[in-house]
Amino acid sequence: MGKLVLVVDDSASVRQQVGMALGQAGFEILEAGDGKEGVSAVASNPNVAMVVADVNMPNMNGLEMVSEIKKNPANRALPIIMLTTEGQPALIKKAKEAGAVGWIVKPFNAGQLVATVKKLTA
Amino acid sequence: MKTWWGKKEERTREESTRPSSDDQNLIGQDCLECAKLPPEIDRSITSYREQIKKIIHNAQKISIREVLAIGNSVNSIVTHTRTFIAAAKSSLEATFSKQSETLENYITDSRKTAEIQSETVERALLLSNDISVAGEAVDKLARQAKLLALNATIEAARLGSAGSAFGVISDEMNHLSDEISKANRLIESSSKAIRTNLPTIMQQTKGQIKKIEEFTTTMSALKDSIEQSISITGNEGDNQLNTILDLSYSAMSHLQFQDPMVQDLEKVNTVLQKCHKDLNTRLGLPFTEKSIWVNTDHLEIDKNGQNADSTSDDVERRDLDAESPETKQEAGDVLLF
């Protein structure tokens, strides 16, 4: 049984791509369509080993989601990386301050994503 | 052939080149004098940009739909192939391991048998030598007995009739001595034959052991080679599948973001955005960047590869960070904090 990775993105196609890449590498995938769903998914699945999240999403964006998840002390060690088309340093800084551990700019390289997830869940 | 998005693009172009009557009244000196960008123009420009964004996403939708369908097929094929390779590799390893074990047991048994045979032959050779030594002793005893019988015969003759009975015994002793010598010669002859043949048998047995050892070495090398081949085949197959997957993901990922038409439209949108900003600047108005954010929920692909139709609600305006990027991250960059 592979480690459980939560993929949070409002685009089903991106969720599918990430899911396929990580699924082939042996990870179990849990999907959420926005930040709110992401927070709920983490709360109801304590075995989530890592979160891969978009930044621009409806209802609750990725940065707000990271802050919300990190409010729970139990999630302090949970690695969260942002997977987004954005690349502005200010946003990256905000993500880091919110508690994210990494930033990948789309379009992503599947091999790099898998290697990053493996490294952060090792 | 015109696609539906082509028509949309055409319509957008017509709209963009044909100002409404309201726009015509508002563009010009009157507006500059009042130093206020008429909300109709602002709305109009924003509307054009929204429509371009919609066209971009509709174009992306086509790429995504087609590429994802292919990607799903590739993924499915790769998954099945990987499973098949793993099963074939496992089966091959199990079969080879079983056959290899049987052969190893056979070789071990053969070697043990040959070694026992060799030891037996060596012992037989030693016994044969012992027999030869014993034969010489028996021959010596037979000769002494014969000499004794001869002396007894002489003594019996010297005694005359009184020694006749003794003469019979000496004759029997002489006869017995001859028989012992005869039997001993037979034993010696057989022993000699054994001593002559045993080294040949021993040499053949040692040759057999050597051949078994050579066979064992060859078998070991062959086993290593087969195991390596199985491993390489499995790994190579896995590498090839990973390459296929990477290409598939790469195609999906890049087509989504690098479709030429999408890139062209992005440029159009950037130019329009610049015009919007310039217009504000000329009017001395502050320009707050509003990036257009498009909800991509409509890009959901169902099992039949169909998309839900997009609606006007797909487009929203969201404030994105407008700070000037100094070390902006590029596509594909991975940054770990």
Interface residues (C-beta under 8 A of the other chain):
Chain A: D10 S11 A12 S13 Q16 Q17 M20 A21 Q24 G33 N56 P58 I81 T85 E86 G87 Q88 P89 A90 L91 I92 K94 K96 A100 V101 G102 W103 I104 V105 K106 P107 F108 N109 A110 G111 Q112 L113 T116 K119 L120
Chain B: I64 L68 G71 N75 V78 T79 N242 L245 D246 Y249 S250 M252 S253 H254 Q256 F257 Q258 W293 N295 T296 D297 L299 E300 I301 E316 R318 L320 D321 E323 P325 E326 T327 K328 Q329 E330 A331 G332 D333 V334 L335 L336 F337
